[in-house]
Amino acid sequence: MSRLRRRRPTMDDVAHAAGVSRGTVSRALNGGRNVSGAAQAAIDKAVRQTGYVVNPHARSLATQRAMSVAFVLSEPQDRLFEDPNFHLLLHGCTQALADNDVTVLLTLAGTSEERKRVSRFVTAGHADGVLLVSTHRGDPIVDELLAQDVPVVVCGRPLGHERDVSYVAADDRDGARQMVTYLRSQGYRRIGVVTGPPDTPGGVDRLAGYRDVLGDVPESLVVSGDYTQASGEAALHRLLAQASDVDAVFVASDLMAAGALAALRRTGRRVPEDVAVAGFDDSRIAAACHPPLTTIRQPWARISTEMARLLLRLVEGDENAAVILPTELVIRESA
């Protein structure tokens, strides 16, 4: 994928031209420690030959002028504390970037004013790039950062920007297919779904995977939430009002599934004897639920590592790339 601009020479190009390792190039460009005179001369020549230069906005990590990246959560502040997935991503990205002596700065961009502050902060040179989490279709922060040529890696498929921004995503659609196929194999036939917001990749792709297996289901079996526990509880009540005979429900996040379980308890329905419940994420909430949730495991550690890797490469001038990672069915007592 490309941002429709000419590819910048990278540190790997310099290493290839100089006949040395990428690590040697990094050390040479960062002061020359533990680099022989011959290697330094070869690298200097290769830099001139390839035209390797500093990214004017993000400043290649080879120069290490900022030594930090912004972890931007495009959601209201309370979501940071409620949703455990954000903590997993933040911890994983922080750990992966620490190995490269890069600091992660947590910032929120859930409002227009916050988005403007983040944009000003990054484009002023305080961060080498952005790890963008929980984007919605039409989110203006993506366009603002790309317009300033800021290196950006998005967590999840960036709806509307798949061809011009790097991203790392779990295979949401296939994960949903796995779950609904499993529910059918267990004999459930009236399977409802609680989707995520329709302007998010999880909302779109997990619903698509559900329909891949079940086809054109009645609209009464489909309700939506916003990935919060309260929305999952409210959505399940709506589902029961529309389709009281459901025998299973696929919920597009563990947090919403916890709310769905609460709704079923309030109505006197047993899980899984009366209604089976399945989630998505395999966050810590899944195992703590009563009963523990059957769910789809997202590879959070790999997602974090790949996001960090792609951002470091973008800062050095590499082209955009997308990484789609497989998910895994985890069977517990709820379904």
C-alpha positions as CSV (number, residue, x, y, z in Angstrom):
1,M,0.0,0.0,0.0
2,S,1.2,3.5,-0.6
3,R,0.3,7.1,0.4
4,L,0.8,8.1,-3.2
5,R,4.2,9.6,-2.6
6,R,7.6,8.5,-3.7
7,R,9.1,5.9,-1.5
8,R,11.8,7.3,0.8
9,P,15.1,5.3,1.0
10,T,15.2,3.3,4.3
11,M,17.8,2.2,6.7
12,D,17.6,-1.2,5.1
13,D,18.6,0.4,1.7
14,V,21.6,2.0,3.4
15,A,22.6,-1.3,5.0
16,H,22.3,-3.1,1.6
17,A,24.4,-0.5,-0.2
18,A,27.1,-0.4,2.5
19,G,27.2,-4.2,2.9
20,V,26.6,-4.1,6.7
21,S,23.8,-5.0,9.0
22,R,20.8,-2.7,9.8
23,G,22.0,-2.5,13.4
24,T,25.4,-1.3,12.3
25,V,23.7,1.5,10.3
26,S,21.6,2.4,13.2
27,R,24.6,2.7,15.5
28,A,26.6,4.7,12.9
29,L,23.8,7.2,12.4
30,N,23.4,7.5,16.2
31,G,26.9,8.5,17.0
32,G,29.1,5.7,15.6
33,R,29.5,3.8,18.9
34,N,31.0,0.3,18.3
35,V,31.3,1.0,14.5
36,S,34.7,0.5,12.8
37,G,36.1,3.3,10.7
38,A,35.7,1.3,7.5
39,A,32.1,0.5,8.2
40,Q,31.4,4.2,9.1
41,A,32.9,5.3,5.8
42,A,30.9,2.7,3.8
43,I,27.7,3.8,5.6
44,D,28.4,7.5,5.0
45,K,28.9,6.8,1.3
46,A,25.8,4.6,1.1
47,V,23.7,7.5,2.7
48,R,24.9,9.8,0.0
49,Q,24.2,7.2,-2.8
50,T,20.7,6.3,-1.6
51,G,19.7,9.8,-0.6
52,Y,18.6,8.6,2.8
53,V,17.2,11.6,4.7
54,V,15.3,12.4,7.9
55,N,11.5,12.4,7.7
56,P,10.8,16.2,7.9
57,H,7.8,15.8,10.2
58,A,8.3,12.5,12.1
59,R,12.2,12.6,12.1
60,S,13.6,9.2,11.6
61,L,14.4,7.3,14.8
62,A,17.9,7.1,13.5
63,T,18.3,10.8,14.5
64,Q,16.3,10.1,17.7
65,R,15.3,13.8,18.1
66,A,11.9,13.0,19.8
67,M,12.4,9.4,21.0
68,S,8.6,9.1,21.6
69,V,5.4,8.2,19.8
70,A,1.8,9.1,20.7
71,F,-0.7,6.4,21.6
72,V,-4.0,8.1,20.6
73,L,-7.3,6.7,21.9
74,S,-10.1,8.2,19.8
75,E,-12.7,7.6,22.4
76,P,-14.1,9.4,25.5
77,Q,-11.9,9.2,28.6
78,D,-14.1,6.8,30.5
79,R,-13.7,4.2,27.8
80,L,-10.0,4.0,28.7
81,F,-10.8,2.8,32.2
82,E,-13.7,0.5,31.3
83,D,-12.4,-1.5,28.3
84,P,-9.5,-3.8,29.3
85,N,-8.5,-4.2,25.6
86,F,-7.1,-0.6,25.6
87,H,-4.8,-1.4,28.5
88,L,-3.5,-4.6,26.8
89,L,-2.7,-2.6,23.7
90,L,-1.1,0.2,25.6
91,H,1.0,-2.2,27.6
92,G,2.1,-4.2,24.6
93,C,3.0,-1.2,22.5
94,T,4.9,0.4,25.4
95,Q,6.9,-2.8,25.9
96,A,7.7,-3.3,22.2
97,L,8.8,0.3,21.7
98,A,10.8,0.4,25.0
99,D,13.1,-2.2,23.4
100,N,13.9,0.5,20.9
101,D,14.3,3.2,23.6
102,V,11.2,4.9,22.4
103,T,8.7,6.4,24.9
104,V,4.9,6.0,24.5
105,L,2.8,9.1,25.3
106,L,-0.9,8.3,26.0
107,T,-3.3,10.9,24.6
108,L,-7.0,11.1,24.2
109,A,-8.9,12.3,21.1
110,G,-12.5,11.7,21.9
111,T,-13.7,15.3,21.2
112,S,-13.0,17.9,18.6
113,E,-10.8,19.9,20.9
114,E,-8.8,16.9,22.0
115,R,-8.2,16.0,18.3
116,K,-6.9,19.4,17.6
117,R,-4.6,19.3,20.6
118,V,-3.2,15.9,19.5
119,S,-2.7,17.1,15.9
120,R,-0.9,20.3,17.1
121,F,1.2,18.2,19.5
122,V,2.4,15.7,17.0
123,T,3.0,18.1,14.1
124,A,5.0,20.3,16.4
125,G,7.6,17.6,16.6
126,H,6.9,16.2,20.0
127,A,6.3,12.6,18.7
128,D,7.8,10.6,15.9
129,G,4.5,9.1,14.9
130,V,1.1,8.0,16.1
131,L,-0.5,4.7,17.2
132,L,-4.2,5.3,16.6
133,V,-6.7,3.1,18.5
134,S,-10.5,2.8,18.1
135,T,-11.2,4.8,15.0
136,H,-14.6,5.4,13.6
137,R,-15.5,5.8,9.9
138,G,-15.0,9.5,9.0
139,D,-12.8,10.2,12.0
140,P,-11.2,13.5,11.0
141,I,-8.0,12.8,13.0
142,V,-6.9,10.3,10.3
143,D,-7.1,12.9,7.5
144,E,-5.5,15.6,9.7
145,L,-2.4,13.5,10.5
146,L,-2.1,12.1,6.9
147,A,-2.3,15.7,5.5
148,Q,0.8,16.5,7.7
149,D,2.6,13.4,6.5
150,V,2.7,12.1,10.0
151,P,3.5,8.3,10.3
152,V,0.4,6.6,11.5
153,V,-0.5,3.0,12.4
154,V,-4.1,2.2,13.2
155,C,-5.4,-0.7,15.3
156,G,-8.2,-2.3,13.3
157,R,-9.2,-1.8,9.7
158,P,-9.4,1.9,9.1
159,L,-12.8,2.2,7.3
160,G,-12.3,4.4,4.2
161,H,-8.6,4.6,4.6
162,E,-7.5,1.0,3.9
163,R,-5.3,2.1,1.0
164,D,-3.5,5.1,2.5
165,V,-2.7,4.2,6.1
166,S,-0.9,1.4,7.8
167,Y,-2.9,-0.9,10.1
168,V,-2.9,-4.0,12.2
169,A,-6.1,-6.0,12.7
170,A,-7.4,-9.3,13.9
171,D,-9.5,-11.1,11.3
172,D,-12.9,-9.9,12.7
173,R,-15.0,-11.5,10.0
174,D,-13.4,-14.9,10.2
175,G,-13.5,-14.8,14.0
176,A,-17.3,-14.2,13.8
177,R,-17.6,-17.0,11.3
178,Q,-15.8,-19.4,13.7
179,M,-18.1,-18.5,16.6
180,V,-21.4,-18.7,14.7
181,T,-20.3,-22.0,13.1
182,Y,-19.5,-23.4,16.5
183,L,-22.9,-22.3,17.9
184,R,-24.7,-24.0,15.1
185,S,-22.6,-27.2,15.7
186,Q,-23.9,-27.2,19.3
187,G,-27.5,-27.3,18.0
188,Y,-28.5,-23.7,18.4
189,R,-30.8,-22.5,15.6
190,R,-32.2,-19.2,16.7
191,I,-29.0,-17.2,17.1
192,G,-29.2,-13.5,17.7
193,V,-26.4,-11.0,17.5
194,V,-25.4,-7.8,19.4
195,T,-23.1,-5.9,17.0
196,G,-20.7,-3.1,17.6
197,P,-21.3,0.4,16.2
198,P,-21.8,0.4,12.4
199,D,-19.0,3.0,11.9
200,T,-16.3,0.7,13.4
201,P,-14.5,-2.2,11.7
202,G,-15.6,-4.6,14.4
203,G,-19.2,-3.5,14.0
204,V,-19.1,-4.1,10.3
205,D,-16.9,-7.2,10.0
206,R,-18.2,-9.2,12.9
207,L,-21.8,-8.7,11.6
208,A,-20.6,-9.7,8.2
209,G,-19.1,-12.9,9.6
210,Y,-22.3,-13.7,11.4
211,R,-24.3,-13.3,8.2
212,D,-21.7,-15.4,6.2
213,V,-22.9,-18.4,8.3
214,L,-26.6,-17.6,8.8
215,G,-27.4,-15.8,5.6
216,D,-30.3,-13.2,5.5
217,V,-31.6,-13.4,9.1
218,P,-34.7,-11.5,10.3
219,E,-33.8,-8.0,11.4
220,S,-35.4,-8.8,14.8
221,L,-32.3,-11.0,15.5
222,V,-29.9,-8.1,15.1
223,V,-29.3,-5.3,17.7
224,S,-26.3,-3.0,18.3
225,G,-24.3,-1.6,21.1
226,D,-21.3,0.6,21.6
227,Y,-18.9,-1.8,23.2
228,T,-19.8,-0.8,26.7
229,Q,-21.2,-3.1,29.3
230,A,-24.3,-1.0,29.8
231,S,-25.0,-1.0,26.0
232,G,-24.7,-4.8,26.0
233,E,-27.3,-5.1,28.7
234,A,-29.7,-2.7,27.0
235,A,-29.2,-4.4,23.6
236,L,-30.0,-7.9,25.1
237,H,-33.2,-6.5,26.5
238,R,-34.2,-5.2,23.1
239,L,-33.3,-8.5,21.5
240,L,-35.5,-10.4,23.9
241,A,-38.4,-8.0,23.3
242,Q,-38.0,-8.6,19.5
243,A,-37.2,-12.3,19.5
244,S,-38.1,-13.9,22.8
245,D,-37.4,-17.4,21.4
246,V,-33.6,-16.9,20.8
247,D,-31.6,-19.8,22.1
248,A,-28.1,-18.3,21.6
249,V,-26.6,-14.8,21.1
250,F,-23.3,-13.8,19.6
251,V,-22.1,-10.6,21.2
252,A,-19.4,-8.6,19.4
253,S,-17.3,-7.9,22.5
254,D,-16.7,-9.5,25.9
255,L,-17.6,-6.3,27.7
256,M,-21.0,-6.2,26.0
257,A,-21.4,-9.9,26.6
258,A,-21.0,-9.3,30.4
259,G,-23.9,-6.9,30.1
260,A,-25.9,-9.5,28.1
261,L,-25.4,-12.0,30.9
262,A,-26.7,-9.4,33.4
263,A,-29.8,-8.9,31.3
264,L,-30.5,-12.6,31.1
265,R,-30.1,-13.0,34.9
266,R,-32.6,-10.2,35.3
267,T,-35.2,-12.0,33.1
268,G,-34.7,-15.3,34.9
269,R,-33.0,-17.0,31.9
270,R,-30.3,-19.5,32.6
271,V,-27.0,-19.5,30.6
272,P,-26.4,-21.7,28.7
273,E,-29.5,-23.9,29.5
274,D,-32.0,-21.3,28.2
275,V,-29.8,-19.0,26.1
276,A,-26.2,-19.5,25.2
277,V,-23.9,-16.4,25.2
278,A,-20.7,-16.0,23.2
279,G,-18.4,-13.0,23.2
280,F,-15.4,-11.6,21.2
281,D,-11.9,-10.5,22.4
282,D,-11.0,-13.0,25.2
283,S,-10.2,-10.1,27.5
284,R,-9.8,-10.7,31.2
285,I,-13.5,-10.2,31.6
286,A,-14.3,-13.4,29.7
287,A,-12.9,-15.7,32.3
288,A,-14.3,-13.6,35.1
289,C,-17.9,-13.8,33.9
290,H,-20.4,-16.2,35.5
291,P,-20.5,-18.5,33.7
292,P,-17.1,-17.9,32.0
293,L,-17.5,-16.8,28.4
294,T,-17.0,-18.8,25.2
295,T,-15.3,-16.2,23.1
296,I,-13.0,-15.4,20.2
297,R,-9.4,-14.7,21.2
298,Q,-7.7,-11.7,19.6
299,P,-3.9,-12.0,19.6
300,W,-3.3,-8.8,21.6
301,A,0.4,-9.3,22.1
302,R,1.0,-9.8,18.4
303,I,-1.2,-6.9,17.5
304,S,0.8,-4.6,19.8
305,T,4.2,-5.9,18.5
306,E,3.2,-5.5,14.8
307,M,1.8,-1.9,15.4
308,A,5.1,-0.9,17.0
309,R,7.1,-2.6,14.2
310,L,5.1,-0.9,11.4
311,L,5.4,2.5,13.0
312,L,9.1,2.3,13.5
313,R,9.5,1.3,9.8
314,L,7.2,4.1,8.7
315,V,9.2,6.7,10.6
316,E,12.3,5.5,8.7
317,G,10.5,6.0,5.4
318,D,9.0,2.7,4.5
319,E,5.7,2.4,2.6
320,N,2.4,1.7,4.3
321,A,1.5,-1.9,5.0
322,A,-1.4,-3.9,6.5
323,V,-1.2,-6.9,8.8
324,I,-4.2,-9.2,9.4
325,L,-3.8,-11.7,12.2
326,P,-5.9,-14.9,12.8
327,T,-8.2,-15.3,15.8
328,E,-9.0,-18.4,17.9
329,L,-12.1,-19.9,19.3
330,V,-12.0,-20.3,23.1
331,I,-14.7,-22.6,24.5
332,R,-16.0,-22.1,28.1
333,E,-19.2,-22.7,29.9
334,S,-21.5,-20.0,28.5
335,A,-22.0,-21.7,25.2
